[in-house]
Amino acid sequence: MSYDSFCSNYEWTYDVFLNFRGEDTRLNFTDHLYTHLVRRGITTFRDDRLRRGEEIQPELLKAIEESRSSIVVFSKNYADSRCCLDELAKIMDRRRQSGQMVFPIFYHVDPSDVCKQTGTFGEAFIKYEENWKDKVERWKKALTQAGNISRWHVDKGYESKHIEEITTIIANIILNGKPLFVENNLVGIDLHCEKLSLELRMESNDVRLVGICGMGGIGKTTIASYVYNQIYWKFECSSFLEKVTEVYKDKGPLRLQNQLLNCILDGGNKKISNVRQGAREIKNNFQFRKTLIVFDDVDDMDQLEFLVGNRDWYGKGSRIIITTGDKHLLNMLKVDYLHEVEKLDSNEALELFSQYVFRRNLPKKDFDEELLNLVVYYCQGLPLALKVLGSLLCDKTRCEWESELHKLEKEPDVKIQNVLKISFDGLDASQKVVFLDIACFFEGEDRDFMSKVLNNRNLYGEIDIRVLWERCLISISQYNRIYMHNLIKRMGRKIVQEQYPEEPSKWSRLWSPSDIYSAFISEKGMKNVETISLNLSISKEIWFNSKIFDQMKKVFAKMKKLRLLKVYYNYDYEGSVHQEGHEYKMHLPKGFEFPPNLRYLHWENLESLPSNFHGENLVAIDLKSSNIKELLTGEKCLVELKFIDLRNSQQLIKIPEFSRMPRLEKLNLEGCKSFCQLHSSIGTFSGMQFLKELNFSESGMRGLPSSIGSLIFLETLDLSKCRKFEKFPDMIFVNMERLRLLLLSESGIEELPSSIGSLIFLETLDLSKCRKFEKFPDMIFVNMGRLRWLMLSKSGIKELPSSFVYLESLQSFSLIGCSNFNKFPEIQGNMKHLEYLYLEGTAIRELPTSIGCLEALQLLYLKDCSNFEKFPEIQKNMENLRDLRLANTAIKELPAH
């Protein structure tokens, strides 16, 4: 029987029954303990008669049965009293039968003596073996059980402190201790509790604030409730304030303050008239008490200003736990630990779903695995969704499952949507726009790119994206890409549809090919549309006809609100067109006009741009795999343009002068095989202070104008696979100090100019497969102390310059397949970061003894070095070396160390 159910159905006469050896502790420890318990309002039974080992009296047995709990004080001569042992046996029976709580206190005795009946306890039982054989086993069993209950060992220190601790915990359990209802068999709870228990640091007397954060329905309240139940009894007072946001909005802060105070103050009925009085009462009542408070479901700092206050409002050892969907709120509170709740993994999700749909932890063996996986994938690890759909599909047939899933694709479950929508409703107007842009257009996009496209007079891309992340509405990957949980995305799209569910032409955003098609042919103007994301891989046959483009021509010019347009192919989609898409080049009809306020134009496989195209407001142009020969004819100035992506546009020969694109940050001409020359204006225009990335990989680039050396803010220059590119202008790198990546692999480069030594911030230099490259300038590396990756695999390199030893930040160095390279230079002690050294397939015969200076080295590959005969003595400071490969070398033995 559980403690909760037992307490709720029984009228107790006593809160505590005291079991003790009178001759040992009646006049000292037990008397003080009894006094403290009574002072705290705990009704305590104490037998004050002087007993000398007689049989237990019926009234004592009755008192035990009518007690909610028992305190057993084990003392030195405790086992000498048969009455004490009889009481203990009765107490342990009640514990087993009805869940009576038992609190053992080991008063100057070793708990192991009690458990194992050794020491004075063993001596007492020697006396009982002859005359009390019928009771000995029962007494021993009771002692062993009680001795194994972990409670208090009073041996050292002030007894008053021990008594204060004991009575505080018992008072909290007896008077205030009401564990919360928490479901059984919680999936994945152990890991959360393990992390939180470590960060709560219960042994510390500091006041600690801990935040639990995550998206709606992820399980924050459940985790907080479970943790609360584990630790509430360790505090003098405790409270769990649930649905703080809801109460605050409906009843105001006074209701929350009254609720908190009345919960803590032993059921009192404290009334406060204003929030400042309430804040004072909270501080006055809590500042000397060890307190546990959980503030559940908070979404605004205003809700906590007069509730949480400062740490000095609470007594030593207090713990405050806040659950919220807003990371920023927790950072403002300066919590000691922020615990972010992640979605369940696939196995955990399947287990939780099975509990609700099959009423067991595992799926039925004969159930359709594919159908099961579809539901679990739909929920994407969100516990709320798994529970709701599990309950919904319980006892349904396969056909009903399929029907329900088909419905969910168009009509998300209301219970799930309502929980998720709470976070959306808390956003301001700008944040809501950005949220819906991600849900309907931008998911998977680079964060920095997206924020710059969105920034304008009405939107604040960078800060709004951060707010969405802080409120757990989006996630940001390690590669800085923005993602949104599938159910949150569906919620956002439902918001767009809800006012006109059957009229997509009136929606603010379009993403489904069928809805986009319906909107264009409806001839209703589409005046409200702000974003269109069209995947041509789906239903592509309806898009490649003149009728639809003629209709688009009519509609586009009227779409004054259109900001974002994306027409693309999903090459992973089954049945999609060929990746290059040549057979599906799209021809726009004569007179076609793009909307004037367009900020992002992404249209793949486009034959050409309209001659009247202006694009004054464009921030980004992405025309992959187009047949465009010249981007933007005439003298148009693109003052807002930051990004150009024309990769694989193999007819391209010309782009606008850079003076007409003063804010350009990234230019991607990868695979533009006809593009061979960059306009000399690239460096002469004084305003080119934003350009950070140039990608000419696999293009027809033959050379660079010397003026490019004036791009002092350039960070990336990619000329890989430019096989006709052989040489840089001599002084090109003198002013390009910020360049971090120089990629030349598989290019025709023959030599590097001496000015390359000016690249003091260079981190990556890739010359892999540059067959004509044989030698570096001698002092090239003197100022390249930040270079981390140097790749020379399969190049024509023959030797390294003496300045190689200056590369103190080098982490990875590759010479794989450099068959002309035969001597590795001496290493100096400043190359302490080199972890990966790839020398396989080189002509080296030996390594210098100074190789032992590479104390961070983890991998050393010498495979296929057929001339390599001798390995130097490995120094002790190469203890990090974990992978040494010597296959197909001439080596005969390894050094002793």
C-alpha positions in Angstrom: 0.0 0.0 0.0 1.4 3.4 -1.0 2.1 6.1 1.6 -0.3 8.5 -0.1 -3.3 6.2 -0.1 -2.6 5.0 3.4 -2.4 8.5 4.8 -5.6 9.6 3.0 -7.8 6.8 4.3 -6.7 6.6 8.0 -7.4 8.8 11.1 -4.1 8.9 13.0 -4.1 9.3 16.8 -0.3 10.1 16.8 2.1 11.4 14.3 5.1 9.7 15.9 5.6 6.8 18.2 8.9 7.0 20.2 10.6 3.7 20.7 13.7 3.9 23.0 15.6 2.4 25.9 14.6 4.5 28.9 17.6 3.8 31.0 19.9 5.0 28.2 18.2 8.2 26.8 15.0 9.0 28.7 16.5 12.0 30.6 18.7 13.4 27.9 18.6 12.7 24.1 15.1 11.3 23.8 13.6 13.9 26.2 15.1 16.8 24.0 13.9 15.1 20.9 10.4 14.7 22.3 10.3 18.4 23.3 11.4 19.6 19.8 8.8 17.4 18.1 6.0 18.6 20.3 7.1 22.3 19.8 6.7 21.7 16.0 3.2 20.5 16.5 3.9 16.9 16.0 1.7 14.7 18.1 4.1 12.3 19.7 3.5 9.2 21.9 6.1 8.6 24.6 5.8 5.9 27.3 7.0 7.6 30.5 6.8 4.5 32.7 10.0 3.0 34.0 10.1 -0.5 32.6 12.5 -3.2 33.5 12.2 -5.6 30.6 8.6 -6.7 31.2 6.2 -7.8 28.5 4.8 -5.2 26.1 1.5 -3.8 27.2 -1.6 -3.8 25.0 -1.9 0.0 25.1 1.6 0.2 23.6 0.6 -2.1 20.7 -2.5 0.0 20.2 -0.4 3.2 20.2 1.9 1.8 17.5 -1.0 0.8 15.3 -2.5 4.3 15.7 0.8 6.1 14.8 1.6 7.5 11.4 5.3 6.9 11.9 7.8 5.6 14.5 11.2 6.9 15.6 13.5 4.1 16.9 16.4 5.3 19.1 19.0 2.6 19.1 21.3 3.0 22.1 24.1 1.0 23.8 21.8 -1.1 26.0 18.7 -1.1 23.7 18.8 -4.8 23.1 18.7 -5.5 26.8 15.1 -4.6 26.8 12.7 -7.3 25.6 9.9 -4.7 25.6 11.9 -2.5 23.2 12.5 -5.5 20.9 8.8 -6.4 21.0 7.9 -2.9 20.1 10.4 -2.9 17.2 9.0 -6.1 15.8 5.5 -4.7 15.9 6.7 -1.5 14.3 8.4 -3.4 11.4 5.2 -5.4 11.0 3.2 -2.2 10.6 5.8 -0.9 8.1 5.4 -3.9 6.0 1.6 -4.2 6.3 0.5 -0.5 6.1 3.4 1.5 5.0 4.1 3.1 8.4 7.2 5.3 8.2 10.2 4.3 10.3 13.0 6.7 11.3 16.0 4.9 13.0 18.4 6.9 15.1 21.7 5.2 15.9 22.7 6.9 19.2 26.4 6.2 19.9 26.1 2.8 18.4 27.4 1.4 15.1 24.6 0.6 12.6 26.3 -2.6 11.7 26.0 -3.8 15.3 22.3 -3.4 15.0 22.1 -5.1 11.6 24.3 -8.0 12.4 23.6 -8.2 16.2 27.2 -7.8 17.2 28.8 -5.7 20.1 26.4 -5.1 22.9 23.5 -6.3 20.7 25.3 -9.6 20.3 25.9 -9.9 24.0 22.2 -9.3 24.8 21.2 -12.1 22.4 23.5 -14.6 24.0 21.3 -14.3 27.1 18.1 -14.8 25.1 19.1 -18.0 23.3 18.0 -20.2 26.2 14.8 -18.7 27.5 13.4 -16.7 24.5 14.1 -18.9 21.5 10.5 -18.4 20.2 11.1 -14.7 19.8 14.8 -14.4 19.0 14.4 -14.9 15.2 11.6 -12.3 15.0 13.7 -9.8 17.0 16.8 -10.4 14.9 14.8 -9.9 11.7 13.3 -6.7 12.9 16.8 -5.4 14.0 18.3 -6.2 10.6 15.5 -4.6 8.7 15.5 -1.4 10.8 19.3 -1.3 10.8 19.3 -1.2 7.0 17.1 1.9 6.8 19.4 4.8 6.1 18.6 7.7 8.6 20.7 9.3 11.3 23.9 8.3 13.1 24.3 10.5 16.3 27.9 10.0 17.3 29.9 13.2 17.0 29.0 16.9 17.2 26.4 18.8 19.1 23.3 16.8 19.9 21.2 19.9 19.6 22.2 20.2 15.9 21.3 16.5 15.3 18.0 17.0 17.0 17.2 20.1 14.9 18.0 18.3 11.7 15.9 15.3 12.6 12.9 17.2 13.7 13.0 19.5 10.7 13.0 16.6 8.3 10.3 14.7 10.2 8.1 17.8 10.5 8.4 18.5 6.8 7.4 14.9 6.0 4.6 14.7 8.6 3.1 18.1 8.4 4.0 19.5 4.9 5.3 16.5 3.1 2.8 15.6 0.3 4.5 14.0 -2.6 3.1 15.0 -6.0 1.3 12.5 -8.3 3.8 11.3 -10.9 3.1 8.6 -13.4 4.8 5.2 -13.1 7.3 3.9 -15.6 8.5 7.2 -16.7 10.7 6.8 -19.8 14.1 8.4 -19.8 13.7 10.0 -16.4 16.8 8.5 -14.8 19.3 10.5 -16.9 17.5 13.8 -16.2 17.4 13.1 -12.5 21.0 12.0 -12.4 22.1 15.3 -14.0 19.8 17.4 -11.8 20.8 15.7 -8.6 24.4 16.5 -9.3 23.7 20.1 -10.0 21.3 20.6 -7.1 24.3 19.8 -4.8 22.2 18.9 -1.8 25.3 18.8 0.4 25.9 22.5 -0.1 24.5 25.2 2.1 24.5 27.7 -0.7 21.1 28.9 -2.1 21.0 27.4 -5.6 18.7 28.2 -8.5 18.2 25.5 -11.2 16.3 25.9 -14.5 14.6 23.2 -16.5 14.0 24.3 -20.1 12.5 22.9 -23.2 9.7 23.1 -25.8 6.1 22.6 -24.9 5.1 19.0 -24.2 8.7 17.9 -23.7 8.2 16.8 -20.1 9.6 19.7 -18.0 6.8 19.6 -15.4 7.0 15.8 -15.1 10.8 15.9 -14.5 10.4 18.7 -11.9 7.7 16.8 -10.1 9.8 13.6 -10.0 12.8 15.5 -8.7 10.6 17.3 -6.1 9.3 14.0 -4.8 12.9 12.7 -4.4 14.1 15.6 -2.2 11.2 17.6 -0.7 11.5 15.8 2.7 15.0 17.1 3.1 13.8 20.7 3.5 12.1 22.5 6.3 9.4 23.7 4.0 8.5 23.0 0.4 6.1 24.0 -2.3 5.3 23.2 -6.0 3.6 26.2 -7.7 2.2 24.8 -11.0 0.9 26.7 -14.0 2.5 30.0 -12.9 1.9 31.7 -16.2 -1.8 30.7 -16.3 -2.4 31.8 -12.7 -0.5 35.1 -13.2 -2.6 36.0 -16.3 -5.9 35.0 -14.8 -5.5 36.0 -11.2 -2.4 38.2 -11.0 0.7 38.1 -8.9 -1.1 38.4 -5.5 -2.8 35.0 -6.0 0.6 33.4 -6.6 2.1 35.1 -3.5 -0.8 34.0 -1.3 -0.7 30.5 -2.7 3.0 30.2 -1.9 2.8 31.6 1.6 -0.3 29.6 2.6 1.3 26.4 1.3 4.5 27.0 3.3 3.0 28.3 6.5 1.6 25.0 7.7 -1.7 25.5 6.0 -2.2 29.0 7.4 -4.5 31.5 5.7 -2.2 34.4 5.2 -3.8 37.3 3.3 -1.8 40.0 1.6 -3.1 43.2 0.0 -0.3 44.2 -2.4 2.7 42.6 -4.2 5.3 44.5 -2.2 3.8 43.4 1.1 3.7 39.9 -0.3 7.4 40.1 -1.3 8.3 41.3 2.2 6.3 38.4 3.8 8.0 35.8 1.5 11.4 37.1 2.5 10.6 37.3 6.2 9.2 33.8 6.3 11.8 32.1 4.2 15.2 33.8 4.9 15.9 31.6 7.9 14.3 28.4 6.6 15.8 25.7 4.3 13.2 25.9 1.5 12.4 24.0 -1.7 10.2 25.8 -4.2 9.3 24.8 -7.7 7.9 27.5 -10.0 6.4 25.6 -12.9 5.7 26.9 -16.4 7.0 30.4 -16.2 7.3 32.5 -19.3 8.1 36.1 -18.1 10.4 37.7 -15.6 7.5 39.8 -14.3 5.9 36.6 -12.9 8.9 36.0 -10.7 10.0 39.5 -9.7 8.0 39.5 -6.5 8.1 35.7 -6.0 11.7 34.6 -6.3 13.4 37.9 -5.4 17.1 37.5 -4.4 19.0 34.6 -3.0 19.1 36.3 0.4 15.4 35.8 0.7 16.0 32.1 1.5 17.7 30.2 4.2 20.9 28.3 3.8 20.6 25.2 1.7 17.5 26.3 -0.1 16.8 25.2 -3.7 14.6 27.0 -6.2 13.6 25.1 -9.4 12.1 27.0 -12.4 10.6 25.3 -15.4 10.2 27.4 -18.5 10.4 27.4 -22.3 12.6 30.5 -22.3 16.3 30.2 -21.8 16.8 34.0 -21.7 14.6 34.2 -18.6 16.8 31.7 -16.8 19.9 33.6 -17.9 18.4 36.8 -16.5 17.8 35.0 -13.2 21.5 33.8 -13.3 20.6 30.2 -12.5 23.4 28.0 -11.3 22.5 25.3 -13.8 20.3 25.3 -16.9 19.0 21.8 -17.7 17.7 21.6 -21.3 15.3 18.7 -21.9 16.0 17.0 -25.2 13.5 15.0 -27.2 13.4 11.2 -26.6 15.5 9.0 -28.8 13.8 6.5 -31.1 14.0 3.6 -28.6 12.6 5.7 -25.7 9.9 7.1 -28.0 8.8 3.6 -29.0 8.7 2.5 -25.4 6.6 5.5 -24.3 4.2 5.2 -27.2 3.8 1.4 -26.5 2.8 2.1 -22.9 -0.1 4.1 -24.1 -1.1 2.3 -27.3 -0.4 -1.3 -26.2 -0.4 -0.9 -22.4 3.0 -2.5 -22.3 6.6 -1.4 -22.7 7.2 -3.1 -26.0 5.1 -3.3 -29.2 3.1 -6.4 -30.0 5.2 -8.8 -31.9 2.8 -9.2 -34.8 2.1 -5.5 -35.2 2.9 -3.7 -38.4 6.4 -2.3 -37.7 6.3 0.2 -40.6 3.1 1.7 -39.4 4.4 1.9 -35.9 7.5 3.7 -37.1 5.5 6.2 -39.0 3.7 7.3 -35.9 6.9 7.5 -33.8 8.6 9.5 -36.6 5.6 11.9 -36.7 6.0 12.6 -33.0 9.8 13.1 -33.3 10.4 12.2 -29.7 7.9 14.7 -28.1 6.4 12.9 -25.0 3.1 14.8 -25.2 2.5 13.7 -28.8 3.5 10.1 -28.1 1.0 10.0 -25.1 -1.8 11.7 -27.0 -1.5 9.7 -30.1 -0.9 6.5 -28.2 -4.2 7.0 -26.3 -6.0 8.0 -29.5 -4.8 4.9 -31.4 -5.3 2.4 -28.6 -7.5 -0.6 -29.6 -7.9 0.8 -33.1 -7.6 -1.3 -36.3 -4.9 -1.0 -38.9 -7.3 0.8 -41.2 -8.2 3.2 -38.4 -4.5 3.9 -37.8 -3.9 4.7 -41.4 -6.9 6.9 -41.6 -5.9 8.8 -38.4 -2.3 9.3 -39.8 -3.7 10.6 -43.0 -5.9 13.1 -41.1 -3.0 14.2 -38.9 -1.0 15.2 -42.0 -3.7 17.9 -42.7 -5.2 18.4 -39.3 -2.7 18.2 -36.4 -4.1 17.0 -33.1 -5.8 19.9 -31.1 -4.4 18.9 -27.7 -0.8 18.9 -29.0 -1.3 22.1 -31.0 -2.7 24.0 -28.1 0.3 23.2 -25.9 2.8 24.2 -28.6 0.9 27.3 -29.5 1.3 28.8 -26.0 4.9 29.7 -26.8 3.9 31.2 -30.2 1.3 33.4 -28.5 4.0 34.9 -26.2 6.0 36.3 -29.2 5.8 39.9 -30.4 4.8 40.8 -33.9 8.3 40.7 -35.4 9.1 37.4 -33.7 5.9 35.8 -35.0 6.8 36.8 -38.6 10.3 35.3 -38.3 8.8 32.2 -36.7 6.4 31.7 -39.6 9.1 32.4 -42.1 11.2 29.5 -40.6 8.2 27.2 -40.4 7.2 27.8 -44.0 10.4 28.8 -45.8 13.8 28.9 -44.1 14.1 25.6 -42.1 17.6 24.1 -42.5 19.1 27.4 -43.6 22.3 29.0 -42.3 21.5 31.3 -39.3 23.7 34.2 -40.3 22.4 34.1 -43.9 18.8 34.1 -42.7 19.2 36.9 -40.2 20.7 39.2 -42.9 18.0 38.4 -45.4 15.3 39.2 -42.9 16.8 42.3 -41.4 14.9 45.4 -42.5 12.9 48.3 -41.0 10.2 46.0 -39.6 12.1 42.8 -38.8 15.1 42.2 -36.6 16.4 38.9 -37.9 19.4 38.3 -35.6 17.7 39.1 -32.3 14.4 37.5 -33.3 16.1 34.2 -34.2 17.9 34.3 -30.8 14.5 34.8 -29.0 13.0 31.8 -30.9 16.0 29.7 -29.9 15.8 30.9 -26.2 12.1 29.9 -26.2 12.9 26.4 -27.6 10.9 27.0 -30.8 13.9 26.3 -33.0 17.2 24.6 -32.6 20.6 25.6 -34.1 23.0 22.9 -35.1 26.7 22.8 -34.6 27.0 24.0 -38.2 24.9 27.0 -37.5 21.8 25.8 -39.3 18.3 26.4 -38.1 15.9 23.5 -37.5 12.4 23.3 -36.2 10.6 20.3 -34.6 8.2 18.8 -37.1 5.2 19.3 -34.8 6.1 23.0 -34.2 6.5 23.5 -37.9 3.1 22.0 -38.5 1.7 24.2 -35.8 3.1 27.3 -37.6 1.7 26.2 -40.9 -1.7 25.6 -39.3 -1.6 29.2 -38.0 -1.1 30.4 -41.6 -4.0 28.3 -42.9 -6.5 28.8 -40.1 -8.3 32.0 -41.3 -8.8 30.7 -44.9 -8.3 26.9 -44.7 -9.6 26.3 -48.3 -8.2 29.4 -50.0 -4.4 29.2 -50.3 -4.4 32.4 -52.4 -5.2 34.3 -49.2 -2.5 32.8 -47.1 0.6 34.8 -46.1 2.9 31.9 -47.0 2.8 29.0 -49.5 4.9 25.8 -49.4 2.9 23.0 -50.9 3.2 22.6 -54.7 -0.5 21.7 -55.0 -1.6 24.8 -52.9 0.8 27.0 -54.9 -0.6 25.8 -58.1 -4.2 26.3 -56.9 -3.4 29.8 -55.7 -1.9 30.8 -59.1 -4.7 29.5 -61.2 -7.4 31.0 -58.9 -6.7 34.5 -60.3 -7.4 36.1 -57.0 -4.3 38.2 -56.9 -2.4 36.6 -54.0 -2.0 40.1 -52.5 -1.2 38.8 -49.0 1.5 36.3 -50.0 4.9 37.0 -48.4 6.8 33.8 -49.1 6.7 31.0 -51.6 8.8 27.9 -51.4 8.2 25.6 -54.3 9.8 22.1 -54.6 9.7 21.2 -58.2 10.6 17.6 -57.5 7.0 17.1 -56.4 4.3 17.1 -59.1 6.8 18.6 -61.5 4.7 17.7 -64.5 2.2 20.5 -63.8 4.9 23.2 -63.7 6.6 22.8 -67.1 3.9 24.2 -69.3 3.3 27.7 -70.7 -0.2 28.0 -69.1 1.0 28.1 -65.6 3.8 30.5 -66.4 1.5 32.8 -68.2 -0.7 32.8 -65.1 2.3 33.5 -62.9 3.2 36.4 -65.1 -0.2 38.0 -64.5 -0.1 37.4 -60.7 3.6 38.1 -59.8 3.5 41.8 -60.7 0.6 42.3 -58.2 2.3 40.6 -55.3 3.6 43.7 -53.6 4.2 41.8 -50.3 6.3 39.0 -51.6 9.6 39.0 -49.8 11.0 35.5 -50.2 10.8 33.3 -53.3 12.4 29.9 -53.6 11.9 27.5 -56.6 14.1 24.5 -56.2 14.7 20.8 -56.6 15.0 18.3 -53.8 17.5 15.8 -55.2 16.8 13.3 -52.5 13.2 13.2 -53.4 12.2 9.9 -55.1 11.6 10.5 -58.8 13.2 13.9 -58.8 14.8 15.3 -61.9 18.5 14.8 -62.8 20.7 16.9 -60.5 22.0 19.2 -63.3 18.4 19.7 -64.4 19.4 20.6 -68.0 16.3 19.0 -69.5 14.1 21.1 -67.3 15.5 24.6 -67.8 12.7 27.0 -67.0 11.9 29.7 -69.5 10.1 32.8 -68.2 7.6 34.3 -70.6 8.4 37.7 -72.2 7.4 40.6 -70.1 7.6 38.5 -66.8 8.2 40.8 -63.8 9.3 39.8 -60.3 7.7 41.6 -57.4 9.4 44.9 -56.5 10.0 44.1 -52.8 11.7 40.8 -53.2 14.6 40.3 -50.8 15.5 36.7 -51.6 15.3 35.2 -55.1 16.3 31.5 -55.3 15.4 29.9 -58.6 17.3 26.9 -59.8 17.6 25.8 -63.5 16.4 29.2 -64.8 17.1 29.8 -68.5 17.5 33.6 -68.0 16.4 36.6 -66.0 13.8 39.0 -67.5 15.4 42.0 -69.2 13.4 44.3 -66.9 14.7 42.7 -63.7 15.8 45.3 -61.2 16.2 43.7 -57.8 17.0 47.0 -55.9 15.8 45.3 -52.6 17.5 42.0 -53.1 19.7 40.8 -50.3 20.4 37.3 -51.8 20.3 35.9 -55.4 20.6 32.1 -55.8 20.4 30.9 -59.4 22.1 27.5 -59.3 22.4 25.6 -62.5 21.1 28.4 -64.7 21.9 29.2 -68.3 22.5 32.8 -67.5 25.4 34.4 -69.3 25.4 37.7 -67.6 23.9 38.6 -64.3 22.0 41.8 -64.4 22.7 43.8 -67.6 22.8 47.6 -67.6 23.9 49.9 -64.9 21.5 48.8 -62.1 22.9 49.3 -58.6 22.2 46.5 -56.1 22.8 48.4 -52.9 21.3 45.7 -50.6 22.8 42.6 -52.2 25.0 40.5 -49.9 24.9 37.0 -51.3 25.3 35.7 -54.9 25.2 32.0 -55.6 25.5 31.0 -59.3 27.1 27.7 -58.9 27.0 25.3 -61.9 25.8 28.1 -64.2 28.0 26.9 -66.9 27.2 29.6 -69.5 28.0 32.5 -67.1 30.8 34.8 -68.3 30.1 38.1 -66.6 28.8 39.5 -63.3 28.1 43.2 -62.5 30.9 45.5 -61.5 31.6 45.3 -57.8 31.1 49.1 -57.4 27.4 48.3 -58.1 27.3 45.8 -55.3 28.9 47.7 -52.4 27.5 45.4 -49.6 28.4 42.0 -51.2 29.7 39.5 -48.6 29.7 36.1 -50.5 30.2 35.3 -54.1 29.8 31.6 -55.2 30.8 30.8 -58.8 31.6 27.1 -58.2 31.4 25.1 -61.3 30.9 28.1 -63.6 33.2 26.6 -66.2 32.9 29.5 -68.7 33.7 32.2 -66.1 37.5 32.9 -66.4 38.1 36.4 -65.5 37.1 38.7 -62.6 36.5 42.3 -63.2 39.3 44.5 -62.0 36.9 46.7 -60.1 36.8 44.1 -57.3 39.6 45.8 -55.4 39.6 49.4 -56.7 36.2 50.3 -55.2 36.9 51.7 -51.7 33.5 50.6 -50.4 34.3 46.8 -50.7 34.6 46.3 -46.9 32.0 43.5 -46.5 33.3 40.9 -49.0 34.4 37.9 -46.9 34.1 34.8 -49.2 35.0 34.1 -52.8 34.4 30.6 -54.2 35.7 29.9 -57.7 36.0 26.2 -57.2 35.9 24.2 -60.5 35.4 27.3 -62.5 37.3 28.4 -65.6 39.3 31.0 -63.6 42.7 31.5 -65.1 44.0 34.3 -62.9 43.1 37.1 -60.4 43.5 40.8 -60.9 46.1 42.3 -58.6 43.4 44.7 -57.3 41.9 41.7 -55.4 44.7 42.3 -52.8 42.8 45.3 -51.6 40.1 43.1 -50.1 41.3 43.5 -46.6 38.3 41.8 -45.0 38.3 38.6 -47.2 38.3 35.4 -45.1 37.9 32.6 -47.6 39.4 32.2 -51.1 38.6 28.9 -52.9 40.3 28.2 -56.2 40.2 24.4 -55.9 39.9 22.4 -59.1 40.7 25.6 -61.2 43.1 23.6 -63.3 44.0 26.6 -65.5 44.9 28.8 -62.6 48.7 28.7 -62.2 50.0 31.8 -60.5 49.0 34.6 -58.1 50.1 38.2 -58.6 53.3 38.8 -56.7 52.0 41.2 -53.9 48.4 40.0 -53.8 48.5 38.9 -50.1 50.3 41.9 -48.5 47.1 43.5 -47.2 44.9 40.4 -46.9 45.7 39.7 -43.2 42.2 38.4 -42.4 42.3 35.5 -44.8 41.7 32.3 -42.9 41.1 29.7 -45.7 43.1 29.4 -48.9 41.9 26.4 -50.9 44.0 25.5 -54.0 43.6 21.7 -54.2 43.7 20.2 -57.7 44.5 23.6 -59.2 47.3 24.3 -61.7 49.2 26.4 -59.2 53.0 26.1 -59.7 54.3 28.4 -57.0 53.2 30.8 -54.2 54.3 34.4 -54.0 56.4 35.5 -51.1 53.6 37.8 -50.0 51.7 34.8 -48.8 53.8 35.1 -45.6 51.6 38.2 -44.8 48.6 35.9 -44.0 49.0 36.0 -40.3 45.5 34.8 -39.6 45.5 31.9 -42.1 44.2 28.7 -40.5 43.9 26.3 -43.5 46.1 26.0 -46.6 45.2 23.2 -49.0 47.5 22.3 -51.9 46.4 18.7 -52.3 46.9 17.2 -55.7 48.7 20.3 -57.0 51.1 18.2 -59.1 53.1 21.2 -60.4 53.7 22.6 -56.9 57.2 21.6 -55.7 58.5 24.2 -53.3 57.4 26.9 -50.8 59.1 30.3 -50.5 61.8 29.8 -47.7 60.5 32.1 -45.0 56.8 31.6 -45.8 55.7 30.3 -42.4 57.5 32.7 -40.1 54.4 34.8 -39.3 51.8 32.0 -39.8 51.6 31.0 -36.2 47.8 30.4 -36.5 47.9 27.9 -39.3 46.2 24.7 -38.1 45.7 22.6 -41.2 48.3 22.1 -44.0 47.3 19.7 -46.7 49.9 18.7 -49.4 48.7 15.2 -50.2 49.6 14.0 -53.7 51.3 17.3 -54.5 54.7 17.7 -56.2 56.4 19.0 -53.0 60.0 17.9 -52.5 61.0 19.6 -49.3 59.8 21.8 -46.6 61.2 25.2 -45.9 63.2 25.9 -42.7 60.4 28.2 -41.5 58.1 25.1 -41.1 59.1 25.0 -37.4 57.3 28.3 -36.8 53.9 26.6 -37.2 53.2 26.4 -33.5 49.4 26.0 -33.9 49.6 23.3 -36.6 47.2 20.4 -35.7 47.1 18.3 -38.9 49.7 17.9 -41.6 49.3 15.7 -44.6 51.9 14.6 -47.2 50.1 11.4 -48.3 51.4 10.2 -51.7 54.1 12.8 -52.1 56.5 10.4 -53.7 59.2 13.2 -54.2 59.4 14.0 -50.5 62.3 12.3 -48.9 63.3 14.2 -45.8 61.3 15.3 -42.8 62.8 18.4 -41.1 63.9 18.7 -37.5 61.2 19.6 -35.1 61.5 22.3 -32.5 59.7 22.3 -29.2 57.1 25.0 -30.1 55.1 22.6 -32.3 53.1 21.3 -29.3 49.7 21.1 -31.0 50.3 18.7 -33.9 48.0 15.8 -33.5 47.8 14.2 -37.0 50.8 13.5 -39.1 50.2 11.7 -42.4 53.4 10.6 -44.3 52.2 7.5 -46.0 53.5 6.9 -49.5 56.4 9.3 -49.2 60.1 8.6 -49.9 61.4 9.3 -46.5 64.0 7.0 -45.0 63.9 8.1 -41.4 62.4 10.6 -39.0 64.5 13.0 -36.9 64.9 12.2 -33.2 63.2 15.6 -32.5 60.0 14.0 -33.6 59.7 13.2 -29.9 58.9 16.9 -29.3 55.5 16.4 -30.7 53.9 15.7 -27.4 50.3 16.1 -28.7 50.7 13.6 -31.6 48.0 11.0 -31.7 48.2 9.6 -35.3 51.4 8.9 -37.2 50.9 7.2 -40.6 54.0 5.8 -42.4 52.2 3.2 -44.4 53.7 2.4 -47.9 56.9 4.3 -47.1 59.0 1.6 -48.7 62.3 3.3 -48.0 61.6 3.8 -44.3 64.0 1.7 -42.4 64.5 3.0 -38.9 62.3 4.5 -36.3 63.9 6.9 -33.8 63.7 6.3 -30.0 60.2 7.4 -29.0 60.4 10.0 -26.2 58.3 9.7 -23.1 56.4 12.9 -23.9 54.8 11.1 -26.9 52.4 9.3 -24.6 49.4 10.5 -26.5 50.3 8.5 -29.6 47.6 6.0 -30.1 47.7 5.1 -33.8 51.0 4.2 -35.5 50.8 2.6 -39.0 53.9 1.1 -40.5 52.5 -1.4 -43.1 54.7 -1.9 -46.2 57.7 -0.2 -44.8 61.3 -1.5 -44.6 61.4 -1.2 -40.8 62.7 -4.2 -39.0 62.3 -3.3 -35.4 60.7 -0.7 -33.1 62.6 1.1 -30.4 62.5 -0.2 -26.8 60.4 2.8 -25.5 
